[in-house]
C-alpha cells in the first residue's frame, strides 16, 4: 500500500491511495452463547488461570498440586534447608523485637487490653505461614485497622465503662472481617478492592497517620479527660482545653523517646545497612523506659503505666462472639471496613516485596489466607491482623527466605506471653504513644502525593479529598468520600467517553489525533472520528450530541474548498457495544444520510462486528461501503466512489 499526498489549502490534504487489495472486515469465529459465557466468566473471575498447572498431569500429581495450591507450605517445606532456617531465624527474631512493642501499642490504639495485641502476634502468623504465599509478609496488628476498629466500635460501646462487651464486639468484628476477606478470595472477587486506587490510599494513609498521631497526644501530654471524637478539630480543642492536666514529667519522657525513635528511623533511611537501628529502637525504648519508671517510681509522679499483665497463651474466644441484633450492624460494618483496609495493605505489601525478589503472589490465595487467619484469630482472642508494610520491610531487609520467619516471630511472642509479661507492668503509656507516632509517620508519603499532582490533577483531587475527609470528618467517611469520587470518575469516563478527530500524516497511510500530532492534516470532504470506549446505553446520547456538534463545526469552517461528504467512525478502540449502541449506529446512519453525508465504520472488533451482522439481518442497513478495515482504505474507496459519481454527472450534463 503506497500513498501520495497533495497539499490543498492550509491544514488539509487530498489523499490518493493506490491499493493492491481492499481488505474485508471479517467477523469473529462463531461461538455458542454457553461458550461466550464460559469465556467471560473465566476472564472475569480467573484471569490468572489457576488451573493451567493441572492440565496434562496424572491424577496423583493433580492431588499433590491441589494440596500445594491450598497450603503453600507444602510447596517450600520439602526443599527447606538449614541455611534457609538460619536466615529465617535472624529475620524472625528481628521482627519479633518490633512486633512485641507494636502489638502492645496498637492494641491500646484499638481500645483493647495490651495483651490482645500480643495474642494477635502469636496465632495469626502461625496460620499465615501455612496458608500464605508471600515469603516476606510479616503478620500482626496494624495501626490503621486498629484505629478504625477502635473508633467505629466506640460509637456503640464505651470501652472504659463496659470493656468486656467492647472486647466481644472486637472479636465479632474480626470474625466478620475474616469471613468477608475469605469470601472475596473464594469467590474470586478481589477486583472489588481495586476501587481503592493509589491516590485514594496515599491520601487516606496520610490522613489516618495524622489522626493516629493526634490521638496519642492524650498519653504524650498526660491528659486524663480526652475527647472520644477522631476529627482533628475536636482533638485539638480537647488538647488545649485541658492544659491544666498536662504533665511535664510525661511530656519530657515522651519527647525524649520520640526523638530517639525518629533519629533511629532517620539514620536507617539514610544508611539502609543500619536498618536494625530503627528495628531495635522500639524494644529498646520499652526496656529503658520500664527500667526508669521502676527505679524512680515514676508512676507516683504522674507517669501512667500499663499495669499488671497476666502470663499465658491465647484463650479460646469463640464463645465470646456476639451476634446480638443490637450490635450486629455495627460489628458487620466494622468488620467489612477493617477487612478491606487490612486486606489492601496486606496484598499491596506482599506484591511489593514479591516484585523485588522476582516471584509471584496470588492475590486470591492471599485473601483466603488473611481471611482464614482472622477467622481463627477471632476464636483465639485476637483482633484484625494483616501483613504490615513496615514490619514486612524489616523482614525483607533482615534476609528472610520463607514464611518460617513468621513462625520464629510467633514462637518468640509465645515465650514472652508465657514468661516475660510481668516485666511490662511498669512500661509507661507515653512510650507506647511515641512508638505509634514514630511508626505511622512513615505512612505520610509526600513525594507520592507530589507525583500524583504532577501526573494527574483529578487523581490529586481524589487524594486530597481522602486526606481532608479523614482528618476533618472521620476515618471511615473520609475513605467513603474518596472511593465515591473514584467511582464517579470511572462513571464519568464511561458516560462521557473520549472522542478524537483524526488526520492523515503526509506521505503515509497513518491517521492520528489532530490535536496531538501537528503534522496530521484533515482530508477534504472527510470527517474522521475515533471513539475510545465501549458504546452502551450510558453514553449514546452524549456520542450523538458530540458527533452532531463536530459535523456542524466542520460545515461552518471558513476557507474550505470541499463540502463535507463522508463521516468515518473508527471503532478500533471500542471493545463492546450493547443494543443501545447498535441502535445509535443505525440512527446515526439515517441522520447523516438526511444531511447528505455517508457514514462508514472502520475496524469494528469481533463482538461489535457480530452484533452489527445480527442487526443487519433485521434492519438491513449495512451498505457496500459501510465497513472498512482501515481508515486509509475507507478514504480511498469513498474518494474513488465520489470521483466516479462526479464523472457520471459530468457525462450526463455533457450529453
C-alpha positions in Angstrom: 0.0 0.0 0.0 1.6 3.3 -1.1 0.3 6.8 -0.5 0.7 10.1 -2.4 -0.2 13.4 -0.7 -1.1 16.6 -2.4 -1.5 19.7 -0.3 -4.7 21.6 -0.9 -5.4 24.6 1.3 -3.9 25.2 4.7 -4.1 22.3 7.1 -5.7 20.0 4.5 -4.5 17.3 2.1 -6.1 15.3 -0.6 -5.2 11.6 -0.4 -4.8 9.4 -3.4 -4.0 5.8 -2.3 -3.2 3.0 -4.6 -4.4 -0.2 -3.1 -3.2 -3.6 -4.0 -6.3 -5.1 -2.4 -9.2 -3.8 -0.3 -9.4 -6.0 2.8 -12.7 -7.3 4.0 -13.8 -6.8 7.6 -14.1 -10.3 9.0 -16.5 -11.5 11.6 -15.2 -13.3 14.7 -15.5 -17.1 14.6 -19.0 -18.2 15.6 -19.4 -19.2 19.3 -22.3 -20.5 21.2 -23.9 -18.5 24.0 -22.6 -21.0 26.5 -19.1 -20.8 25.2 -19.2 -17.0 25.4 -20.5 -17.1 29.0 -17.7 -19.5 29.9 -15.1 -17.3 28.4 -16.5 -14.1 30.0 -16.7 -15.8 33.4 -13.2 -17.2 33.1 -11.7 -13.8 32.2 -13.7 -12.1 35.0 -13.0 -14.5 37.8 -10.0 -16.5 36.7 -7.8 -14.1 34.7 -4.7 -15.8 36.1 -6.0 -19.3 35.0 -5.0 -21.1 38.3 -5.9 -24.5 36.8 -3.4 -24.4 34.0 -0.8 -26.2 36.1 -3.2 -29.2 36.4 -3.5 -29.7 32.6 -1.9 -32.9 31.3 -1.0 -34.1 34.8 -1.7 -37.6 36.2 -4.4 -37.9 38.9 -1.8 -38.3 41.7 0.1 -35.3 40.6 -3.1 -33.3 40.5 -3.8 -34.1 44.1 -0.3 -33.0 45.1 -0.6 -29.8 43.1 -4.0 -29.1 44.7 -2.7 -29.6 48.2 0.2 -27.2 47.4 -2.2 -24.7 46.0 -4.3 -24.7 49.1 -1.4 -25.0 51.5 1.7 -23.2 50.1 3.8 -24.5 53.0 3.8 -27.9 51.2 5.4 -26.3 48.2 8.5 -24.9 50.0 8.8 -27.1 53.1 10.1 -30.2 51.3 13.1 -28.2 50.0 13.7 -26.3 53.2 17.4 -26.2 54.2 19.4 -25.3 57.3 20.8 -22.3 55.5 17.3 -21.0 54.9 16.5 -21.6 58.6 19.4 -19.5 59.8 18.2 -16.6 57.6 14.6 -17.0 58.8 15.7 -17.3 62.4 17.5 -13.9 62.3 14.6 -12.3 60.4 12.0 -13.8 62.8 13.9 -12.6 65.9 14.3 -9.2 64.3 10.6 -8.7 63.5 9.7 -10.1 67.0 11.6 -7.3 68.6 9.4 -4.9 66.6 6.2 -6.9 66.9 6.1 -7.0 70.7 6.1 -3.3 71.5 4.0 -2.6 68.4 1.5 -5.2 69.4 1.0 -3.7 72.8 0.8 -0.2 71.4 -1.7 -1.0 68.6 -4.0 -2.9 71.0 -4.3 0.3 73.1 -4.9 2.2 69.9 -7.9 -0.1 69.3 -9.0 0.5 72.9 -8.3 -3.1 73.7 -6.2 -4.7 76.6 -2.5 -4.7 75.7 -2.3 -8.5 76.0 -4.7 -8.8 73.0 -2.0 -7.2 70.8 0.5 -9.9 71.7 -2.1 -12.6 71.3 -2.7 -11.2 67.8 1.1 -11.5 67.1 1.1 -15.2 68.1 -1.7 -17.2 66.4 -2.3 -15.3 63.1 1.4 -15.6 62.0 1.3 -19.4 62.5 -1.9 -19.6 60.4 -0.4 -17.4 57.7 2.8 -19.4 57.5 0.7 -22.4 56.4 -1.7 -20.7 54.0 0.1 -17.6 52.8 2.0 -17.4 49.5 4.3 -14.5 50.4 7.8 -15.1 51.7 8.3 -11.6 53.0 5.0 -10.7 54.6 5.2 -10.2 58.4 1.8 -10.6 60.0 0.4 -8.8 63.0 -1.8 -5.9 64.1 -1.5 -2.7 62.1 -2.1 0.9 63.1 -4.8 2.0 60.6 -7.0 -1.1 61.1 -6.6 -0.7 64.9 -7.6 2.9 64.8 -10.7 2.2 62.6 -11.9 -0.7 64.8 -11.5 1.3 68.0 -13.2 4.4 66.6 -16.2 2.5 65.0 -16.9 0.2 67.9 -16.6 3.1 70.4 -19.6 4.7 68.7 -21.7 1.8 70.1 -20.0 0.9 73.4 -17.7 2.8 75.7 -14.5 0.7 76.3 -13.9 2.3 79.6 -17.4 1.6 81.2 -18.0 -1.8 79.5 -14.6 -3.3 78.4 -15.9 -6.9 78.2 -18.7 -6.0 75.8 -16.3 -3.9 73.8 -13.9 -6.9 73.6 -16.7 -9.2 72.4 -17.6 -6.7 69.7 -13.9 -6.6 68.6 -13.7 -10.4 68.3 -17.0 -10.4 66.4 -15.9 -7.6 64.0 -12.7 -9.6 63.4 -14.8 -12.7 62.6 -16.8 -10.8 60.0 -13.7 -9.2 58.6 -12.2 -12.7 58.1 -15.5 -14.0 56.5 -15.5 -11.1 54.1 -11.9 -11.4 53.2 -12.0 -15.2 52.7 -15.2 -14.8 50.6 -13.5 -12.4 48.3 -10.8 -14.9 47.7 -13.0 -18.0 47.4 -15.5 -16.2 45.0 -12.6 -14.6 43.1 -13.9 -11.1 43.8 -10.6 -9.5 44.5 -11.2 -6.8 41.9 -13.5 -5.1 44.5 -10.5 -3.8 46.4 -9.2 -2.3 43.2 -11.6 0.6 43.8 -9.1 1.8 46.4 -6.8 3.5 43.9 -3.3 4.6 44.7 -4.4 8.2 45.0 -7.1 7.2 47.5 -4.7 5.1 49.6 -2.0 7.8 49.7 -4.5 10.4 50.9 -6.2 8.0 53.3 -3.0 6.7 54.8 -1.6 10.2 55.4 -4.8 11.4 57.0 -5.1 8.4 59.1 -1.5 8.8 60.2 -2.2 12.3 61.4 -5.3 11.2 63.2 -3.4 8.4 64.9 -0.7 10.8 65.9 -3.1 13.3 67.3 -4.9 10.6 69.3 -1.5 9.9 71.0 -1.4 13.4 72.4 -3.5 12.1 75.3 -0.7 9.8 76.5 2.1 12.1 75.2 0.9 15.0 77.3 -0.6 13.0 80.2 -4.2 14.2 79.6 -6.9 12.3 81.6 -10.1 13.7 80.1 -9.8 13.4 76.4 -12.4 13.6 73.5 -13.8 10.4 72.0 -14.0 12.0 68.6 -11.4 11.4 65.9 -11.5 14.5 63.7 -8.7 17.0 64.0 -10.6 20.0 65.4 -12.3 18.2 68.4 -8.9 16.5 69.2 -7.0 19.8 69.2 -9.8 21.5 71.1 -9.6 18.8 73.8 -5.8 19.2 74.0 -5.9 23.0 74.5 -9.0 23.0 76.8 -7.2 20.6 79.2 -3.8 22.3 79.5 -4.2 22.1 83.3 -3.9 18.3 83.0 -0.6 18.4 81.1 2.2 16.6 83.0 5.7 17.9 82.4 7.2 14.6 83.5 5.2 12.8 80.9 6.0 15.4 78.2 9.7 15.2 78.9 9.8 11.4 78.7 7.6 11.3 75.6 9.6 13.9 73.7 12.9 12.3 74.6 11.9 8.8 73.4 10.1 10.1 70.4 13.2 12.0 69.4 15.2 8.8 69.9 12.8 6.8 67.7 12.8 9.4 64.9 16.5 9.7 65.0 16.9 5.9 64.7 14.4 5.9 61.8 16.3 8.8 60.0 19.6 7.0 60.3 18.1 3.8 59.0 16.7 5.6 55.9 19.9 7.4 55.2 22.0 4.3 55.7 20.0 1.2 54.8 22.6 -1.2 56.1 21.8 0.2 59.6 18.1 -0.8 59.3 18.4 -2.7 62.6 18.6 0.6 64.5 15.0 1.5 63.7 14.0 -2.1 64.3 15.5 -2.4 67.7 14.7 1.2 68.8 11.0 0.5 69.9 12.0 -2.5 72.0 15.0 -0.6 73.5 12.6 2.3 74.3 10.3 -0.1 76.1 13.1 -1.7 78.1 14.8 1.6 79.0 11.6 3.4 79.9 10.4 0.5 82.0 13.6 0.5 84.0 13.5 4.2 84.5 9.9 4.1 85.8 10.7 1.1 88.0 13.8 2.6 89.5 12.5 6.1 90.0 8.9 5.1 91.0 7.7 7.5 88.3 4.2 6.1 88.4 3.8 8.0 91.6 4.8 11.3 89.8 2.2 11.5 87.1 3.6 8.8 84.7 0.8 6.5 83.5 1.8 2.8 83.2 0.3 -0.3 81.6 -0.1 -2.2 84.8 0.0 -5.9 85.6 -0.4 -8.3 82.7 -1.2 -12.0 83.2 1.1 -14.7 81.8 -0.4 -17.3 79.5 -1.3 -18.1 75.9 -4.4 -17.2 74.0 -7.6 -18.3 75.5 -10.5 -19.6 73.2 -12.9 -16.8 72.4 -15.5 -18.4 70.1 -17.9 -18.3 73.0 -17.4 -14.5 73.2 -18.5 -13.9 69.6 -21.7 -11.7 69.9 -24.3 -11.9 67.2 -27.0 -9.9 69.1 -29.2 -7.9 66.8 -28.5 -4.7 68.8 -24.8 -4.7 67.8 -24.9 -6.9 64.6 -25.0 -4.0 62.2 -22.0 -2.2 63.9 -19.8 -5.3 64.0 -20.6 -6.2 60.4 -19.8 -2.7 59.2 -16.7 -2.5 61.3 -15.6 -5.9 60.0 -16.1 -5.0 56.4 -14.3 -1.7 56.6 -11.3 -3.0 58.6 -11.3 -6.1 56.4 -11.0 -4.0 53.2 -8.3 -1.8 54.6 -6.2 -4.6 56.1 -6.6 -6.7 53.0 -5.5 -3.9 50.8 -2.4 -3.2 52.9 -1.5 -6.9 53.2 -1.8 -7.7 49.4 0.0 -4.4 48.4 2.9 -5.2 50.8 3.1 -8.8 49.6 3.2 -7.8 45.9 5.7 -5.1 46.5 8.3 -7.4 48.1 7.5 -10.2 45.7 8.4 -8.0 42.8 11.7 -7.1 44.4 12.6 -10.8 44.7 11.2 -12.0 41.4 8.3 -14.2 42.5 4.5 -14.1 42.2 1.9 -13.6 44.9 -1.6 -14.9 44.2 -4.0 -12.2 45.3 -7.0 -14.5 45.7 -4.9 -17.0 47.8 -3.7 -14.1 49.9 -7.3 -13.1 50.5 -8.2 -16.6 51.6 -5.1 -16.8 53.8 -5.7 -13.5 55.5 -9.4 -14.2 55.9 -9.0 -17.6 57.5 -6.2 -16.2 59.6 -8.7 -13.6 61.0 -11.5 -16.2 61.4 -9.1 -18.4 63.5 -7.9 -15.2 65.3 -11.4 -14.2 66.3 -11.8 -17.6 68.0 -8.4 -17.3 69.8 -8.6 -13.9 71.5 -7.1 -11.9 68.5 -8.4 -8.9 66.6 -7.9 -7.9 63.0 -4.4 -8.6 61.7 -2.7 -8.4 58.3 0.8 -8.0 56.7 2.1 -4.6 57.8 4.3 -2.8 55.3 6.8 -1.5 57.8 7.2 -4.9 59.5 7.4 -6.7 56.2 10.1 -4.3 55.1 12.1 -5.2 58.2 11.5 -8.9 57.5 12.7 -8.4 53.9 15.8 -6.4 54.9 16.7 -8.9 57.6 17.1 -11.6 54.9 14.1 -13.8 55.3 13.8 -16.7 52.9 10.4 -18.2 53.6 7.3 -17.7 55.8 9.2 -19.6 58.5 10.2 -16.2 59.8 6.6 -15.7 60.9 6.8 -19.0 62.9 10.0 -17.8 64.6 8.3 -14.5 65.5 5.3 -16.3 66.8 7.4 -18.6 69.0 9.3 -15.6 70.4 6.0 -13.9 71.2 4.8 -17.2 72.8 7.9 -17.2 75.1 7.1 -13.6 76.0 3.5 -14.5 76.8 4.5 -17.4 79.0 7.3 -15.9 81.0 8.0 -12.2 80.4 4.7 -10.5 80.8 5.4 -9.2 84.4 8.3 -7.2 83.0 5.9 -5.0 81.1 3.9 -3.9 84.2 5.9 -0.7 84.6 6.0 0.2 80.9 4.8 3.8 80.5 1.9 4.5 78.2 3.7 7.6 76.9 6.4 5.5 75.3 3.8 3.3 73.6 2.4 6.6 72.2 5.8 7.6 71.0 6.3 4.2 69.3 2.9 4.6 67.5 3.7 8.1 66.3 7.2 7.1 65.0 5.6 4.1 63.2 2.8 6.0 61.4 4.9 8.9 60.3 6.2 6.7 57.5 2.6 6.5 56.2 2.7 10.2 55.2 4.2 9.9 51.7 4.6 13.5 50.5 6.7 12.5 47.4 4.0 10.2 46.2 1.3 12.9 46.6 3.6 15.3 44.7 4.0 12.8 41.9 0.2 12.3 41.7 -0.3 16.1 41.5 2.2 16.3 38.6 0.8 13.3 36.7 -3.0 13.7 37.2 -4.8 16.6 38.7 -8.1 14.7 39.1 -6.3 11.9 40.9 -4.7 14.5 43.2 -8.2 15.9 43.9 -9.2 12.3 45.0 -6.1 12.1 47.1 -6.8 15.4 48.9 -10.5 14.6 49.3 -9.5 11.4 51.1 -6.9 13.2 53.2 -9.2 16.1 54.2 -12.2 13.8 54.7 -10.2 11.7 57.2 -8.8 14.5 59.3 -11.9 16.8 59.3 -14.8 14.3 59.3 -13.9 10.7 60.2 -11.7 7.9 59.1 -14.4 5.8 57.5 -16.3 8.7 56.0 -13.1 10.1 54.5 -12.4 6.8 52.9 -16.0 6.6 51.6 -15.7 10.1 50.0 -12.5 9.1 48.2 -13.9 5.8 47.0 -17.1 7.6 45.9 -15.0 10.1 43.9 -13.0 7.4 42.3 -16.2 5.5 41.2 -17.7 8.8 40.0 -14.6 9.3 37.8 -15.0 5.8 36.4 -18.7 6.5 35.6 -17.8 9.8 34.1 -15.2 8.2 31.8 -17.9 5.7 30.8 -20.7 8.1 30.2 -18.5 10.8 28.6 -16.1 8.7 26.6 -13.2 10.3 24.8 -13.6 11.1 21.1 -10.9 12.5 18.8 -10.7 13.9 15.3 -8.1 12.1 13.2 -5.9 13.5 10.3 -3.5 12.0 7.8 0.3 12.1 8.4 1.5 13.3 5.0 3.3 10.7 2.9 1.8 7.8 4.9 -1.5 5.9 5.3 -1.4 6.7 9.0 -4.1 8.6 10.8 -3.5 10.2 14.1 -5.1 12.7 16.6 -5.1 16.2 15.0 -4.6 17.8 18.4 -1.7 15.6 19.4 0.1 15.4 16.0 0.7 18.8 14.5 1.8 17.2 11.2 -1.6 15.5 10.8 -3.8 17.1 8.2 -7.5 17.0 7.6 -8.7 15.2 4.5 -11.0 17.4 2.3 -14.6 16.2 2.4 -14.0 13.7 5.3 -14.6 13.9 9.0 -12.7 11.1 10.7 -13.6 10.4 14.3 -12.4 7.8 16.7 -14.3 6.5 19.8 -12.1 5.2 22.6 -14.6 3.5 24.9 -17.4 0.9 24.9 -20.6 2.2 23.3 -23.6 1.5 25.5 -26.8 2.9 26.9 -24.9 5.3 29.2 -23.1 7.2 26.5 -25.1 7.0 23.3 -26.8 10.4 23.8 -23.5 12.1 24.5 -21.9 10.5 21.5 -24.8 11.6 19.2 -24.6 15.2 20.5 -20.8 15.3 20.2 -20.8 13.9 16.6 -23.6 16.4 15.6 -21.6 19.3 17.0 -18.5 18.1 15.2 -20.4 18.0 11.9 -21.8 21.5 12.5 -18.4 22.8 13.2 -17.0 21.2 10.1 -19.7 22.6 7.9 -19.2 26.1 9.4 -15.4 26.1 8.8 -14.3 29.0 6.6 -12.0 28.7 3.6 -12.9 25.1 3.0 -12.6 24.0 -0.6 -14.7 20.8 -0.4 -18.0 20.3 1.3 -18.2 17.6 3.9 -19.3 14.4 2.3 -18.2 11.5 4.4 -18.2 10.7 8.2 -15.7 7.9 9.1 -16.1 6.4 12.6 -13.0 4.4 13.8 -14.2 1.7 16.2 -10.8 0.0 16.7 -10.8 1.1 20.4 -14.4 0.0 21.0 -14.3 -3.4 22.7 -18.1 -3.9 23.3 -21.4 -2.5 22.2 -24.9 -3.2 23.6 -28.3 -2.9 21.9 -28.5 0.8 22.7 -25.1 1.2 21.0 -26.3 -0.7 17.9 -29.5 1.4 17.7 -27.3 4.5 18.0 -25.2 3.4 15.0 -28.3 2.7 12.9 -29.9 6.0 13.8 -26.6 7.8 13.1 -26.5 6.3 9.6 -30.1 7.5 9.0 -29.4 11.0 10.3 -26.2 11.5 8.3 -28.0 10.4 5.1 -30.6 13.1 5.7 -27.8 15.7 5.8 -26.2 14.4 2.7 -23.4 12.5 4.4 -22.3 9.0 4.1 -21.3 7.1 7.3 -18.6 4.5 7.3 -17.4 2.3 10.2 -13.7 1.3 10.4 -12.4 -1.9 12.0 -15.2 -3.0 14.3 -13.9 -5.6 16.8 -15.2 -9.1 17.0 -18.1 -8.6 19.4 -19.1 -5.3 17.7 -18.9 -6.9 14.2 -21.0 -9.8 15.3 -23.8 -7.6 16.7 -23.7 -5.4 13.6 -24.3 -8.5 11.4 -27.1 -9.7 13.7 -28.8 -6.2 13.5 -28.3 -6.2 9.7 -30.4 -9.3 9.4 -33.3 -7.3 11.0 -32.7 -3.8 9.7 -30.7 -4.4 6.5 -28.5 -1.3 6.9 -25.0 -2.5 6.0 -24.2 -0.9 2.6 -21.4 -1.7 0.2 -19.1 0.9 1.7 -20.3 0.8 5.3 -17.4 -1.3 6.7 -13.7 -0.9 6.1 -10.6 -2.5 7.7 -8.5 0.7 7.8 -9.1 4.4 7.6 -6.8 4.7 4.6 -8.9 2.0 2.7 -12.1 3.8 3.6 -10.8 7.2 2.3 -9.5 5.6 -0.9 -12.8 3.6 -1.5 -15.0 6.6 -0.8 -12.9 9.0 -2.8 -12.9 6.7 -5.8 -16.7 6.3 -5.5 -17.1 10.1 -5.3 -14.9 10.6 -8.4 -17.0 8.0 -10.4 -20.2 9.7 -9.4 -18.8 13.1 -10.4 -17.7 11.7 -13.8 -21.1 10.2 -14.3 -22.8 13.5 -13.5 -20.4 15.3 -15.9 -21.1 12.8 -18.7 -24.8 13.2 -18.2 -24.5 17.0 -18.4 -22.3 16.8 -21.5 -24.8 14.6 -23.2 
